[in-house]
Amino acid sequence: MPSIAEQAAALQERTVAVRRDLHRHPEIAFEEHRTMGVVARRLRELGLEPRVGVGRTGVVALLDTGRPGPTVLARADIDALPVPEEKQVDYRSTVAGKMHACGHDGHTAVLLSVAEVLVSRRAQLAGRVLFVFQPAEEIVRGARAMLDDGALEGLTVDHVLGLHLSSSEPVGTVSVAEGPVMAATDSFRLLVRGRGGHAAYPHLCVDPIVAAAQLVTALQTLVSRETDPLDRSVVTITSVHAGTAYNIIPEEVELKGTLRTFDAGTRQRLRARLLEVAELTTRSLGCGLAHEWFEGTPAVVNDAAATERFRRVARELLGPENVREMTPIMGGDDMALWLEQAKGCYFFVGTRGGEETAFAHHHPRFDIDEAGLEVAVALFAAGVVDLLQAD
């Protein structure tokens, strides 16, 4: 049998073709109906029996080797973003205002090729692989929707693996670290309510803009003055809306923002303090406050032993010099919920091959060097095979 690297190379043309097809037809969160069909058809071609519509637009399929062994969950996210594509390529998005600006088209294509590699090696493996194609990662709701819809029904998962393509790292490399690697993500909406009136007579009003301005500043002290500098956290106000005219003090101001943390205790403390500071600040200036809190996903935490095991596989495949230590990032990912089901590892495969593939994720000119897809297939497949080696 050819090596895993040789199989990944042989599948590269199809991996690229699938990725480009998905790139031309992007579907955002919980709208991934065409993508779901593409995934299900390929899995059926491989002799698997996919369940579709899991968590609305997700797909799961089980590869059972027929021999006792662990169950490995292999996950890829499948959704696009509401971003208009600016890049002029023959596989550019055909859907106005939407594109795959985070590489999920590549993730989907990679896991489909990984499934083909593993099916071909079924006789040499022991255990089971659950392939999870997850919708709605970009709004961090897809994993929860699939779990609530019985994605793991009847299964006990022993290991979890997943990957993300990265335009921050060069092709031919992989980055990984144990412990928290991506932040917990929460969002909030604050409504500061005052008493509007004529801008020429502010003494007859209660100005919510002044209160909101002071609140934005006060909230910055939660990290800069109340949180250990080594405990990475972010509080950011991302939206401020108020008023309709230059001579009217409005009735209210709407603020929106995000909280990012790695530590669960810090997450809870900062949420409580953020709402407390908001209440006290607005009240001290005569305003009222209403709030909504949108709990996102916990931090993505890689198990130390699982990460070291994957490192060994990656070093053998790519060489030690191409296996990098990942710096934790403040972005979030609901891969965190799959990693809560069992010990596992989330790794980042480099896809930067030059200036045109160096744009940041979510940028309208984001793209990948497709040579990274072959590396990703080999790494992902080898990681699963390592966990399912028959005696």
Stockholm file with secondary structure:
# STOCKHOLM 1.0

chainA/1-391         MPSIAEQAAALQERTVAVRRDLHRHPEIAFEEHRTMGVVARRLRELGLEPRVGVGRTGVVALLDTGRPGPTVLARADIDALPVPEEKQVDYRSTVAGKMHACGHDGHTAVLLSVAEVLVSRRAQLAGRVLFVFQPAEEIVRGARAMLDDGALEGLTVDHVLGLHLSSSEPVGTVSVAEGPVMAATDSFRLLVRGRGGHAAYPHLCVDPIVAAAQLVTALQTLVSRETDPLDRSVVTITSVHAGTAYNIIPEEVELKGTLRTFDAGTRQRLRARLLEVAELTTRSLGCGLAHEWFEGTPAVVNDAAATERFRRVARELLGPENVREMTPIMGGDDMALWLEQAKGCYFFVGTRGGEETAFAHHHPRFDIDEAGLEVAVALFAAGVVDLLQAD
#=GR chainA/1-391 SS CCCHHHHHHHHHHHHHHHHHHHHHSCCCTTCCHHHHHHHHHHHHHTTCCCEEEETTTEEEEEEECSSCCCEEEEEEECCCBSCCCCCCCTTCCSSTTCBCCSSHHHHHHHHHHHHHHHHHTGGGBCSEEEEEEECCTTTTCHHHHHHHTTTTTTCCCCEEEEEEEEEEEETTCEEECSEEEECEEEEEEEEEECBCEETTCGGGSBCHHHHHHHHHHHHHHHHHTTSCTTSCEEEEEEEEEECSSTTEECSEEEEEEEEEESSHHHHHHHHHHHHHHHHHHHHHTTCEEEEEEEEEECCEEECHHHHHHHHHHHHHHHCGGGEEECCCBSCCCTHHHHHTTSCEEEEEEEEECSGGGCSCTTCTTCCCCTHHHHHHHHHHHHHHHHHTBCC
#=GC SS_cons         CCCHHHHHHHHHHHHHHHHHHHHHSCCCTTCCHHHHHHHHHHHHHTTCCCEEEETTTEEEEEEECSSCCCEEEEEEECCCBSCCCCCCCTTCCSSTTCBCCSSHHHHHHHHHHHHHHHHHTGGGBCSEEEEEEECCTTTTCHHHHHHHTTTTTTCCCCEEEEEEEEEEEETTCEEECSEEEECEEEEEEEEEECBCEETTCGGGSBCHHHHHHHHHHHHHHHHHTTSCTTSCEEEEEEEEEECSSTTEECSEEEEEEEEEESSHHHHHHHHHHHHHHHHHHHHHTTCEEEEEEEEEECCEEECHHHHHHHHHHHHHHHCGGGEEECCCBSCCCTHHHHHTTSCEEEEEEEEECSGGGCSCTTCTTCCCCTHHHHHHHHHHHHHHHHHTBCC
//
